[in-house]
Amino acid sequence: MYCPVCGWPSVEKFPNNRAAADFYCPHCRNEYEQKSKAGAFGPTIPDGAYDTFMQRISSNNNPDFFIMQYSLVKMRVEEMYFVPKYFFVPSIVEKRKALSQNAKRAGWVGCNIRFDRIPIQGRIPIILDGVPLNKNLVMERVQRAEKIRTESLETRGWLLDVLQRVNQMDEYFTLEQLYSFESELAKKHPDNHNVRAKIRQQLQRLRDGGEVLFLGRGQYKKVKQSFHL
């Protein structure tokens, strides 16, 4: 596998049982964790300990992810996605029930990654239906996603929440249509008391990042992207 961030021909494997990541790029030093499964993942992807994962997504050294689905019958990779670390926020992490007192690790609490809650801009396909996509196209998509990158976990949460709602809109939409999500967003961000201002702020970030065009008078247009599947 090449590095989807810098294009280096191959990533290297970390020693086994390394806690934070599985692979790294010897050129740009970017790190990757891989989740793989025989058969389709579905909307959720099992991960490790809940508390550990939550700490990682709020840090600056959280790895990017490779999400891979393979077939033992066909002996091939069926689908593979690249998910940049800056698309991980608490709302996509699902806390599992603690293991029972009879379990070997009694009381341990794991988590699931809600793959279906990651905006489509952050689910960048590398292989689809067993066929690798063009490397330059993949890197172009990665670079596009990078334009809306933000390091602040709070800002990231707001941006991705609004982006998810924009993705639900038709190609042309209005600010008033986005305001219809005001109560929903207020529940997700109870400490903020000016939700409409936050929506406008995130729209400006999405405009600056090339995701939407501002047409004037509260009118917007989504910028078409070839990787919207």
TAQUIHU-V931963 format. One record per helix or strand of 2 or more residues. SS is the DSSP state (H for helix, E for strand). FROM is the first residue (numbers start at 1). TO is the last residue. If there is no record, write none. Layout:
BEGIN
ss=<SS	SS>
from=<FROM	FROM>
to=<TO	TO>
END
This chain:
BEGIN
ss=<E	E	E	E	H	E	E	H	H	E	E	H	H	E	E	H	H	E	H	H	H	E	E>
from=<11	23	31	44	50	64	76	85	90	93	110	115	120	124	131	135	153	172	175	182	195	212	219>
to=<13	25	38	49	57	71	83	87	92	95	114	117	122	128	132	146	168	174	179	188	208	216	222>
END
